[in-house]
Amino acid sequence: MGKQSLSYPSMQVISITDLNSVVNPTRLAVPIDTEQQHFQLAMKQTCMKLPTEPLLDAHPQIDRWIMEVGLLFPKVFEWEPPQFLVDTQFIAKLCTKKKDTCVQINTNAVFHRNGYVNLIEWAIRHPVLNWSDKVKLWVATEYLSLPPENLKLTILALHPTHPGKRYEISWDSQQHEETRNWLVSVVTKQATPMKTPVASQVKSPFPVTTGADFDIGKIEEIEI
């Protein structure tokens, strides 16, 4: 399983946040969800066997979410590096007609002995596949030089009041190619001077809900 080099000194590097500013231009003013940030930090520290007591004492809700993760996917707290990498960075080259760009993501990845890789996303979110999930799957496939069918995504979707949901997503060559084409269109739009209202610049064929796009506390429990 080969890996691409992380060194692209002359290329533009874009992140999920950069893409979101093009896909959802009206969301630029949404404040950062500090509770989400604290939860991600607590999960990272827990997986790395680092102390979390001060953080959990200050944010008791997060303790419940971490326990829910353990119920939804117990192995998350059993795996260790190098099999399990938490908040790891992958980067992949995206070739366009105008200029090549690199897409960078952060995700949690489990490497299985049979050559399969499982990305795991835990967050306060909808348990529905969205465009940022697809971008992460595309980048991971490219970076790890894997057949798309050797990659899958597990979404652990948490909620302030309802029970969490676990959602397993398979990846394949068709979805991989569709996501690449969508990324090319988004990056091309980003590089083109905007002459029309920004809200109509990029039309995504994928659901565009991200963690910052809705008030999670107001949504009802979703059956999957």
C-alpha positions as CSV (number, residue, x, y, z in Angstrom):
1,M,0.0,0.0,0.0
2,G,1.9,3.0,-1.3
3,K,1.6,6.5,-0.1
4,Q,2.0,9.8,-2.0
5,S,4.5,12.3,-0.8
6,L,3.2,15.1,1.4
7,S,5.5,17.6,-0.2
8,Y,3.8,19.8,-2.9
9,P,5.7,23.1,-2.4
10,S,4.5,24.9,-5.5
11,M,0.8,23.8,-5.3
12,Q,-2.2,25.4,-3.6
13,V,-3.4,23.3,-0.7
14,I,-7.1,23.5,0.2
15,S,-8.9,22.1,3.2
16,I,-12.5,21.1,4.0
17,T,-12.9,24.6,5.5
18,D,-11.7,26.2,2.2
19,L,-14.1,24.0,0.2
20,N,-17.0,24.9,2.6
21,S,-16.5,28.6,1.9
22,V,-17.2,27.9,-1.8
23,V,-19.9,25.3,-1.4
24,N,-21.7,27.2,1.4
25,P,-20.8,30.9,0.9
26,T,-23.7,32.1,3.0
27,R,-22.3,30.1,6.0
28,L,-19.1,32.1,6.3
29,A,-20.3,34.0,9.4
30,V,-21.4,30.9,11.3
31,P,-19.6,31.0,14.7
32,I,-17.2,28.1,15.6
33,D,-19.0,25.3,17.5
34,T,-16.8,25.3,20.6
35,E,-18.7,22.3,22.1
36,Q,-17.8,20.3,19.0
37,Q,-14.2,21.4,19.2
38,H,-14.0,20.3,22.9
39,F,-15.6,17.0,22.1
40,Q,-13.1,16.3,19.3
41,L,-10.2,17.2,21.6
42,A,-11.6,15.0,24.4
43,M,-11.9,12.1,21.9
44,K,-8.4,12.5,20.7
45,Q,-7.0,12.6,24.2
46,T,-9.0,9.6,25.2
47,C,-7.8,7.6,22.2
48,M,-4.2,8.6,23.0
49,K,-4.6,7.6,26.6
50,L,-4.1,11.2,27.8
51,P,-5.9,12.7,30.8
52,T,-9.3,14.3,30.0
53,E,-10.6,15.1,33.5
54,P,-10.4,18.9,33.4
55,L,-12.1,19.0,30.1
56,L,-14.9,16.6,31.1
57,D,-15.4,18.4,34.4
58,A,-15.9,21.7,32.5
59,H,-18.1,20.0,29.8
60,P,-20.1,17.1,31.4
61,Q,-22.1,16.6,28.2
62,I,-19.0,15.5,26.4
63,D,-18.5,12.6,28.9
64,R,-21.9,11.2,27.8
65,W,-20.9,11.5,24.1
66,I,-17.6,9.7,24.7
67,M,-19.5,6.9,26.5
68,E,-21.9,6.7,23.5
69,V,-19.0,6.3,21.2
70,G,-17.8,3.4,23.3
71,L,-21.3,1.8,23.0
72,L,-21.6,2.4,19.3
73,F,-18.0,1.3,18.4
74,P,-16.2,-0.3,21.4
75,K,-13.0,-1.0,19.4
76,V,-12.4,2.7,19.0
77,F,-10.9,2.7,22.5
78,E,-9.1,-0.7,22.0
79,W,-7.0,0.0,18.9
80,E,-3.6,1.6,19.2
81,P,-1.1,3.2,16.8
82,P,0.1,2.3,14.2
83,Q,-3.1,0.4,13.4
84,F,-5.3,3.3,14.5
85,L,-4.4,6.9,13.7
86,V,-6.5,9.7,15.3
87,D,-6.8,13.1,13.7
88,T,-4.3,12.0,11.0
89,Q,-3.6,14.1,7.9
90,F,-3.9,12.9,4.4
91,I,-3.3,15.0,1.3
92,A,-4.0,14.2,-2.4
93,K,-3.2,15.9,-5.7
94,L,-6.2,17.0,-7.7
95,C,-5.5,17.6,-11.4
96,T,-7.5,20.2,-13.2
97,K,-7.2,21.9,-16.6
98,K,-6.2,25.2,-15.1
99,K,-3.8,24.2,-12.4
100,D,-3.1,21.3,-10.0
101,T,-4.3,21.6,-6.4
102,C,-3.8,19.6,-3.3
103,V,-6.7,18.7,-1.1
104,Q,-5.9,18.1,2.6
105,I,-8.1,16.4,5.2
106,N,-7.9,15.3,8.8
107,T,-9.6,12.1,9.8
108,N,-9.4,9.0,12.0
109,A,-8.2,5.8,10.2
110,V,-8.0,2.1,11.1
111,F,-5.6,0.0,9.0
112,H,-6.7,-3.6,8.8
113,R,-4.3,-6.5,8.0
114,N,-6.3,-7.5,4.9
115,G,-5.5,-4.2,3.2
116,Y,-8.7,-2.5,4.1
117,V,-8.9,0.9,5.7
118,N,-11.8,2.2,7.8
119,L,-12.3,5.9,8.3
120,I,-14.2,6.8,11.4
121,E,-15.9,10.2,11.9
122,W,-17.4,11.0,15.3
123,A,-19.2,14.3,15.7
124,I,-22.4,16.0,16.7
125,R,-24.1,15.7,13.3
126,H,-26.7,14.1,11.1
127,P,-26.0,10.4,10.4
128,V,-26.2,11.1,6.6
129,L,-23.4,11.0,4.1
130,N,-22.4,14.6,3.1
131,W,-20.0,16.1,0.7
132,S,-17.2,16.5,3.2
133,D,-17.4,12.8,4.0
134,K,-17.1,12.0,0.3
135,V,-14.1,14.4,0.0
136,K,-12.4,12.6,2.9
137,L,-13.0,9.2,1.3
138,W,-11.6,10.4,-2.0
139,V,-8.5,11.9,-0.5
140,A,-7.8,8.9,1.6
141,T,-8.2,6.5,-1.4
142,E,-5.8,8.6,-3.4
143,Y,-3.2,9.2,-0.7
144,L,-3.1,5.5,0.3
145,S,-3.2,4.3,-3.3
146,L,-6.1,1.9,-2.5
147,P,-8.8,0.5,-4.7
148,P,-11.9,2.5,-3.7
149,E,-13.6,-0.8,-2.7
150,N,-11.0,-1.3,0.0
151,L,-12.1,1.8,1.9
152,K,-15.2,2.4,4.1
153,L,-16.5,5.1,6.4
154,T,-18.1,4.7,9.8
155,I,-20.1,7.7,11.0
156,L,-20.8,8.0,14.7
157,A,-23.4,10.7,14.7
158,L,-24.2,12.1,18.2
159,H,-26.9,14.4,19.4
160,P,-27.4,16.6,22.5
161,T,-30.5,14.7,23.6
162,H,-31.2,11.7,21.4
163,P,-29.2,8.4,21.3
164,G,-26.2,8.4,18.9
165,K,-26.4,6.6,15.5
166,R,-23.8,4.4,13.8
167,Y,-23.8,4.4,10.0
168,E,-21.5,2.2,7.8
169,I,-20.8,3.5,4.3
170,S,-19.0,1.5,1.5
171,W,-17.0,3.3,-1.2
172,D,-16.6,2.3,-4.8
173,S,-15.1,3.4,-8.1
174,Q,-18.2,5.2,-9.3
175,Q,-18.6,7.3,-6.2
176,H,-14.8,8.0,-6.3
177,E,-14.9,9.3,-9.8
178,E,-18.1,11.4,-9.2
179,T,-16.4,13.0,-6.2
180,R,-13.3,13.7,-8.2
181,N,-15.3,15.4,-10.9
182,W,-17.3,17.4,-8.3
183,L,-14.0,18.5,-6.6
184,V,-12.6,19.7,-9.9
185,S,-15.8,21.8,-10.5
186,V,-15.6,23.3,-7.0
187,V,-11.8,24.1,-7.3
188,T,-12.3,25.5,-10.8
189,K,-15.1,27.8,-9.4
190,Q,-12.8,28.8,-6.6
191,A,-10.1,29.9,-9.0
192,T,-12.6,31.8,-11.3
193,P,-13.4,35.4,-10.6
194,M,-17.0,35.6,-9.5
195,K,-19.4,37.7,-11.6
196,T,-22.7,36.3,-10.3
197,P,-24.1,36.2,-6.8
198,V,-22.0,33.9,-4.6
199,A,-24.9,31.8,-3.4
200,S,-25.3,30.4,-6.9
201,Q,-21.7,29.7,-7.7
202,V,-21.5,26.0,-6.8
203,K,-24.4,23.6,-7.0
204,S,-23.5,20.4,-5.2
205,P,-25.1,17.0,-6.2
206,F,-24.3,15.9,-2.6
207,P,-26.0,16.8,0.7
208,V,-24.1,19.9,1.9
209,T,-24.9,19.6,5.6
210,T,-21.8,20.0,7.8
211,G,-21.4,20.4,11.5
212,A,-21.8,24.1,11.4
213,D,-24.8,24.2,9.1
214,F,-27.6,23.6,11.5
215,D,-28.6,23.8,15.1
216,I,-28.3,20.1,16.1
217,G,-30.3,20.7,19.2
218,K,-33.4,21.5,17.2
219,I,-33.4,18.4,14.9
220,E,-35.5,15.4,15.6
221,E,-34.0,11.9,16.0
222,I,-33.3,10.4,12.7
223,E,-34.1,6.7,11.9
224,I,-31.6,5.0,9.7
